[in-house]
Amino acid sequence: MAIKSEKIIGKQIINEIESSNLTKTVYNMDKKTLVATFKNGAEYEYEEVPHKVYTKFRMAESQGKFFNVEISKNYKYKKVIK
């Protein structure tokens, strides 16, 4: 696993990730949204991601591979504008 740290703050699960493409994810348990931060600094919010899918992502041998196959192509997303 490549999760460097995990914090749970209220209804959010925040993971720092060591991956070739991802650096951080923030999952909101109430809204079922997943914000992924990529190495290039871009952030995308994925909608309606079930908690069980996020749990599988956290437990995956490779978070990057799981994200690419199971999340990025299967859930509606938008770029987060700061």
N, CA, C and O atoms as a GROMACS GRO file, in nm:
protein
  328
    1MET      N    1   0.083  -0.119   0.000
    1MET     CA    2   0.000   0.000   0.000
    1MET      C    3   0.088   0.125   0.000
    1MET      O    4   0.198   0.125   0.054
    2ALA      N    5   0.038   0.228  -0.060
    2ALA     CA    6   0.116   0.350  -0.072
    2ALA      C    7   0.051   0.467   0.003
    2ALA      O    8   0.078   0.583  -0.028
    3ILE      N    9  -0.034   0.437   0.101
    3ILE     CA   10  -0.092   0.544   0.181
    3ILE      C   11   0.010   0.583   0.288
    3ILE      O   12   0.050   0.500   0.370
    4LYS      N   13   0.051   0.711   0.285
    4LYS     CA   14   0.152   0.758   0.380
    4LYS      C   15   0.089   0.799   0.512
    4LYS      O   16   0.148   0.778   0.618
    5SER      N   17  -0.031   0.857   0.507
    5SER     CA   18  -0.100   0.895   0.630
    5SER      C   19  -0.250   0.902   0.606
    5SER      O   20  -0.296   0.919   0.493
    6GLU      N   21  -0.324   0.889   0.715
    6GLU     CA   22  -0.470   0.898   0.707
    6GLU      C   23  -0.520   0.975   0.829
    6GLU      O   24  -0.478   0.949   0.942
    7LYS      N   25  -0.610   1.071   0.804
    7LYS     CA   26  -0.674   1.147   0.911
    7LYS      C   27  -0.823   1.144   0.886
    7LYS      O   28  -0.868   1.151   0.772
    8ILE      N   29  -0.898   1.133   0.994
    8ILE     CA   30  -1.044   1.144   0.984
    8ILE      C   31  -1.083   1.268   1.062
    8ILE      O   32  -1.063   1.276   1.184
    9ILE      N   33  -1.138   1.365   0.991
    9ILE     CA   34  -1.181   1.490   1.052
    9ILE      C   35  -1.330   1.506   1.024
    9ILE      O   36  -1.370   1.533   0.911
   10GLY      N   37  -1.411   1.488   1.127
   10GLY     CA   38  -1.556   1.494   1.108
   10GLY      C   39  -1.600   1.386   1.012
   10GLY      O   40  -1.582   1.267   1.039
   11LYS      N   41  -1.658   1.426   0.901
   11LYS     CA   42  -1.709   1.331   0.801
   11LYS      C   43  -1.614   1.314   0.684
   11LYS      O   44  -1.652   1.261   0.580
   12GLN      N   45  -1.489   1.360   0.699
   12GLN     CA   46  -1.392   1.349   0.590
   12GLN      C   47  -1.279   1.253   0.626
   12GLN      O   48  -1.229   1.252   0.738
   13ILE      N   49  -1.240   1.173   0.526
   13ILE     CA   50  -1.124   1.086   0.538
   13ILE      C   51  -1.018   1.143   0.444
   13ILE      O   52  -1.038   1.152   0.324
   14ILE      N   53  -0.905   1.181   0.501
   14ILE     CA   54  -0.798   1.245   0.424
   14ILE      C   55  -0.679   1.150   0.419
   14ILE      O   56  -0.624   1.112   0.522
   15ASN      N   57  -0.639   1.114   0.297
   15ASN     CA   58  -0.525   1.025   0.278
   15ASN      C   59  -0.416   1.095   0.199
   15ASN      O   60  -0.441   1.150   0.092
   16GLU      N   61  -0.294   1.092   0.252
   16GLU     CA   62  -0.175   1.133   0.176
   16GLU      C   63  -0.125   1.006   0.108
   16GLU      O   64  -0.110   0.902   0.172
   17ILE      N   65  -0.100   1.015  -0.023
   17ILE     CA   66  -0.070   0.896  -0.102
   17ILE      C   67   0.063   0.911  -0.174
   17ILE      O   68   0.096   1.018  -0.226
   18GLU      N   69   0.139   0.802  -0.175
   18GLU     CA   70   0.262   0.798  -0.253
   18GLU      C   71   0.230   0.716  -0.378
   18GLU      O   72   0.218   0.594  -0.372
   19SER      N   73   0.218   0.785  -0.490
   19SER     CA   74   0.177   0.723  -0.615
   19SER      C   75   0.245   0.796  -0.730
   19SER      O   76   0.294   0.908  -0.713
   20SER      N   77   0.248   0.734  -0.846
   20SER     CA   78   0.310   0.800  -0.961
   20SER      C   79   0.226   0.919  -1.009
   20SER      O   80   0.278   1.007  -1.077
   21ASN      N   81   0.097   0.922  -0.974
   21ASN     CA   82   0.010   1.027  -1.022
   21ASN      C   83  -0.066   1.101  -0.913
   21ASN      O   84  -0.090   1.221  -0.926
   22LEU      N   85  -0.104   1.032  -0.805
   22LEU     CA   86  -0.184   1.093  -0.698
   22LEU      C   87  -0.098   1.135  -0.580
   22LEU      O   88   0.003   1.070  -0.550
   23THR      N   89  -0.138   1.244  -0.512
   23THR     CA   90  -0.068   1.283  -0.390
   23THR      C   91  -0.161   1.282  -0.268
   23THR      O   92  -0.116   1.262  -0.155
   24LYS      N   93  -0.292   1.303  -0.292
   24LYS     CA   94  -0.384   1.315  -0.180
   24LYS      C   95  -0.527   1.288  -0.225
   24LYS      O   96  -0.563   1.316  -0.340
   25THR      N   97  -0.607   1.232  -0.134
   25THR     CA   98  -0.751   1.220  -0.159
   25THR      C   99  -0.825   1.264  -0.033
   25THR      O  100  -0.778   1.245   0.079
   26VAL      N  101  -0.941   1.325  -0.054
   26VAL     CA  102  -1.029   1.364   0.056
   26VAL      C  103  -1.167   1.309   0.022
   26VAL      O  104  -1.228   1.348  -0.078
   27TYR      N  105  -1.216   1.218   0.106
   27TYR     CA  106  -1.346   1.157   0.084
   27TYR      C  107  -1.445   1.212   0.186
   27TYR      O  108  -1.418   1.209   0.306
   28ASN      N  109  -1.558   1.264   0.139
   28ASN     CA  110  -1.663   1.315   0.226
   28ASN      C  111  -1.771   1.208   0.238
   28ASN      O  112  -1.840   1.176   0.141
   29MET      N  113  -1.786   1.152   0.359
   29MET     CA  114  -1.878   1.041   0.381
   29MET      C  115  -2.025   1.082   0.365
   29MET      O  116  -2.106   1.001   0.322
   30ASP      N  117  -2.059   1.207   0.398
   30ASP     CA  118  -2.198   1.253   0.383
   30ASP      C  119  -2.234   1.276   0.237
   30ASP      O  120  -2.337   1.228   0.189
   31LYS      N  121  -2.150   1.348   0.166
   31LYS     CA  122  -2.177   1.385   0.027
   31LYS      C  123  -2.138   1.277  -0.073
   31LYS      O  124  -2.179   1.282  -0.189
   32LYS      N  125  -2.058   1.180  -0.029
   32LYS     CA  126  -2.005   1.073  -0.117
   32LYS      C  127  -1.923   1.134  -0.231
   32LYS      O  128  -1.930   1.088  -0.346
   33THR      N  129  -1.846   1.237  -0.197
   33THR     CA  130  -1.757   1.297  -0.297
   33THR      C  131  -1.613   1.262  -0.264
   33THR      O  132  -1.576   1.245  -0.148
   34LEU      N  133  -1.534   1.251  -0.368
   34LEU     CA  134  -1.392   1.221  -0.354
   34LEU      C  135  -1.314   1.328  -0.430
   34LEU      O  136  -1.329   1.341  -0.552
   35VAL      N  137  -1.233   1.403  -0.359
   35VAL     CA  138  -1.146   1.502  -0.424
   35VAL      C  139  -1.007   1.440  -0.433
   35VAL      O  140  -0.946   1.406  -0.331
   36ALA      N  141  -0.958   1.428  -0.554
   36ALA     CA  142  -0.826   1.371  -0.579
   36ALA      C  143  -0.731   1.482  -0.621
   36ALA      O  144  -0.762   1.562  -0.709
   37THR      N  145  -0.614   1.485  -0.557
   37THR     CA  146  -0.511   1.582  -0.592
   37THR      C  147  -0.399   1.507  -0.664
   37THR      O  148  -0.347   1.407  -0.615
   38PHE      N  149  -0.365   1.558  -0.781
   38PHE     CA  150  -0.263   1.493  -0.865
   38PHE      C  151  -0.128   1.561  -0.850
   38PHE      O  152  -0.120   1.674  -0.800
   39LYS      N  153  -0.024   1.493  -0.893
   39LYS     CA  154   0.113   1.546  -0.879
   39LYS      C  155   0.131   1.680  -0.949
   39LYS      O  156   0.215   1.760  -0.908
   40ASN      N  157   0.055   1.706  -1.054
   40ASN     CA  158   0.067   1.834  -1.126
   40ASN      C  159  -0.009   1.946  -1.055
   40ASN      O  160  -0.011   2.059  -1.104
   41GLY      N  161  -0.070   1.916  -0.940
   41GLY     CA  162  -0.142   2.016  -0.863
   41GLY      C  163  -0.290   2.024  -0.892
   41GLY      O  164  -0.364   2.088  -0.818
   42ALA      N  165  -0.335   1.962  -0.999
   42ALA     CA  166  -0.478   1.965  -1.035
   42ALA      C  167  -0.560   1.885  -0.934
   42ALA      O  168  -0.515   1.783  -0.881
   43GLU      N  169  -0.681   1.934  -0.907
   43GLU     CA  170  -0.774   1.865  -0.818
   43GLU      C  171  -0.905   1.842  -0.892
   43GLU      O  172  -0.957   1.931  -0.960
   44TYR      N  173  -0.957   1.722  -0.878
   44TYR     CA  174  -1.085   1.687  -0.938
   44TYR      C  175  -1.175   1.626  -0.831
   44TYR      O  176  -1.131   1.550  -0.746
   45GLU      N  177  -1.304   1.663  -0.839
   45GLU     CA  178  -1.403   1.608  -0.746
   45GLU      C  179  -1.489   1.507  -0.819
   45GLU      O  180  -1.549   1.537  -0.922
   46TYR      N  181  -1.493   1.387  -0.765
   46TYR     CA  182  -1.572   1.277  -0.821
   46TYR      C  183  -1.698   1.262  -0.737
   46TYR      O  184  -1.692   1.261  -0.614
   47GLU      N  185  -1.814   1.251  -0.804
   47GLU     CA  186  -1.944   1.250  -0.738
   47GLU      C  187  -1.997   1.109  -0.718
   47GLU      O  188  -1.968   1.018  -0.796
   48GLU      N  189  -2.075   1.093  -0.612
   48GLU     CA  190  -2.149   0.969  -0.584
   48GLU      C  191  -2.058   0.845  -0.578
   48GLU      O  192  -2.093   0.739  -0.628
   49VAL      N  193  -1.943   0.861  -0.516
   49VAL     CA  194  -1.852   0.747  -0.497
   49VAL      C  195  -1.894   0.676  -0.368
   49VAL      O  196  -1.885   0.734  -0.260
   50PRO      N  197  -1.941   0.551  -0.378
   50PRO     CA  198  -1.985   0.480  -0.257
   50PRO      C  199  -1.869   0.461  -0.158
   50PRO      O  200  -1.754   0.444  -0.197
   51HIS      N  201  -1.903   0.463  -0.030
   51HIS     CA  202  -1.802   0.444   0.075
   51HIS      C  203  -1.728   0.312   0.056
   51HIS      O  204  -1.607   0.305   0.078
   52LYS      N  205  -1.800   0.206   0.015
   52LYS     CA  206  -1.733   0.076  -0.002
   52LYS      C  207  -1.630   0.081  -0.114
   52LYS      O  208  -1.528   0.011  -0.106
   53VAL      N  209  -1.652   0.162  -0.217
   53VAL     CA  210  -1.552   0.177  -0.324
   53VAL      C  211  -1.430   0.251  -0.270
   53VAL      O  212  -1.316   0.214  -0.301
   54TYR      N  213  -1.453   0.355  -0.190
   54TYR     CA  214  -1.339   0.428  -0.132
   54TYR      C  215  -1.260   0.339  -0.036
   54TYR      O  216  -1.138   0.347  -0.031
   55THR      N  217  -1.330   0.254   0.038
   55THR     CA  218  -1.261   0.161   0.128
   55THR      C  219  -1.174   0.065   0.047
   55THR      O  220  -1.060   0.038   0.085
   56LYS      N  221  -1.226   0.013  -0.064
   56LYS     CA  222  -1.146  -0.075  -0.151
   56LYS      C  223  -1.025  -0.001  -0.207
   56LYS      O  224  -0.917  -0.058  -0.218
   57PHE      N  225  -1.044   0.127  -0.243
   57PHE     CA  226  -0.934   0.210  -0.292
   57PHE      C  227  -0.825   0.219  -0.185
   57PHE      O  228  -0.707   0.201  -0.215
   58ARG      N  229  -0.864   0.247  -0.061
   58ARG     CA  230  -0.767   0.261   0.048
   58ARG      C  231  -0.693   0.132   0.075
   58ARG      O  232  -0.576   0.135   0.112
   59MET      N  233  -0.758   0.019   0.056
   59MET     CA  234  -0.698  -0.111   0.087
   59MET      C  235  -0.625  -0.173  -0.032
   59MET      O  236  -0.560  -0.277  -0.017
   60ALA      N  237  -0.634  -0.112  -0.148
   60ALA     CA  238  -0.576  -0.169  -0.269
   60ALA      C  239  -0.424  -0.173  -0.260
   60ALA      O  240  -0.361  -0.091  -0.192
   61GLU      N  241  -0.366  -0.270  -0.328
   61GLU     CA  242  -0.220  -0.280  -0.333
   61GLU      C  243  -0.161  -0.157  -0.400
   61GLU      O  244  -0.055  -0.108  -0.361
   62SER      N  245  -0.230  -0.108  -0.504
   62SER     CA  246  -0.188   0.013  -0.574
   62SER      C  247  -0.307   0.108  -0.584
   62SER      O  248  -0.401   0.083  -0.659
   63GLN      N  249  -0.302   0.218  -0.508
   63GLN     CA  250  -0.412   0.315  -0.512
   63GLN      C  251  -0.422   0.379  -0.650
   63GLN      O  252  -0.533   0.404  -0.698
   64GLY      N  253  -0.309   0.406  -0.713
   64GLY     CA  254  -0.311   0.468  -0.845
   64GLY      C  255  -0.380   0.381  -0.948
   64GLY      O  256  -0.463   0.429  -1.025
   65LYS      N  257  -0.347   0.253  -0.949
   65LYS     CA  258  -0.409   0.160  -1.044
   65LYS      C  259  -0.559   0.146  -1.016
   65LYS      O  260  -0.640   0.151  -1.108
   66PHE      N  261  -0.595   0.130  -0.888
   66PHE     CA  262  -0.736   0.117  -0.852
   66PHE      C  263  -0.812   0.243  -0.894
   66PHE      O  264  -0.921   0.235  -0.951
   67PHE      N  265  -0.754   0.360  -0.865
   67PHE     CA  266  -0.819   0.486  -0.901
   67PHE      C  267  -0.843   0.493  -1.052
   67PHE      O  268  -0.953   0.528  -1.095
   68ASN      N  269  -0.741   0.462  -1.131
   68ASN     CA  270  -0.754   0.470  -1.277
   68ASN      C  271  -0.859   0.375  -1.332
   68ASN      O  272  -0.933   0.411  -1.423
   69VAL      N  273  -0.865   0.255  -1.278
   69VAL     CA  274  -0.956   0.153  -1.332
   69VAL      C  275  -1.098   0.166  -1.274
   69VAL      O  276  -1.195   0.157  -1.349
   70GLU      N  277  -1.109   0.186  -1.144
   70GLU     CA  278  -1.239   0.177  -1.077
   70GLU      C  279  -1.308   0.311  -1.049
   70GLU      O  280  -1.431   0.315  -1.034
   71ILE      N  281  -1.234   0.420  -1.043
   71ILE     CA  282  -1.295   0.548  -1.005
   71ILE      C  283  -1.296   0.648  -1.119
   71ILE      O  284  -1.401   0.700  -1.155
   72SER      N  285  -1.180   0.677  -1.177
   72SER     CA  286  -1.170   0.787  -1.273
   72SER      C  287  -1.259   0.770  -1.396
   72SER      O  288  -1.305   0.869  -1.452
   73LYS      N  289  -1.284   0.648  -1.436
   73LYS     CA  290  -1.363   0.624  -1.557
   73LYS      C  291  -1.510   0.593  -1.528
   73LYS      O  292  -1.590   0.580  -1.621
   74ASN      N  293  -1.545   0.581  -1.400
   74ASN     CA  294  -1.680   0.536  -1.366
   74ASN      C  295  -1.767   0.638  -1.294
   74ASN      O  296  -1.887   0.616  -1.277
   75TYR      N  297  -1.709   0.751  -1.254
   75TYR     CA  298  -1.787   0.850  -1.179
   75TYR      C  299  -1.774   0.988  -1.243
   75TYR      O  300  -1.669   1.026  -1.295
   76LYS      N  301  -1.884   1.060  -1.239
   76LYS     CA  302  -1.886   1.197  -1.293
   76LYS      C  303  -1.790   1.283  -1.211
   76LYS      O  304  -1.781   1.269  -1.089
   77TYR      N  305  -1.718   1.371  -1.279
   77TYR     CA  306  -1.620   1.454  -1.209
   77TYR      C  307  -1.615   1.594  -1.268
   77TYR      O  308  -1.661   1.620  -1.379
   78LYS      N  309  -1.557   1.684  -1.187
   78LYS     CA  310  -1.535   1.822  -1.232
   78LYS      C  311  -1.404   1.871  -1.172
   78LYS      O  312  -1.363   1.826  -1.064
   79LYS      N  313  -1.340   1.961  -1.242
   79LYS     CA  314  -1.216   2.019  -1.192
   79LYS      C  315  -1.248   2.116  -1.079
   79LYS      O  316  -1.343   2.194  -1.089
   80VAL      N  317  -1.170   2.110  -0.972
   80VAL     CA  318  -1.187   2.200  -0.859
   80VAL      C  319  -1.110   2.327  -0.891
   80VAL      O  320  -0.989   2.323  -0.915
   81ILE      N  321  -1.180   2.439  -0.891
   81ILE     CA  322  -1.120   2.569  -0.920
   81ILE      C  323  -1.091   2.638  -0.787
   81ILE      O  324  -1.180   2.656  -0.704
   82LYS      N  325  -0.967   2.676  -0.769
   82LYS     CA  326  -0.930   2.741  -0.642
   82LYS      C  327  -0.931   2.891  -0.658
   82LYS      O  328  -0.902   2.963  -0.562
   0.00000   0.00000   0.00000
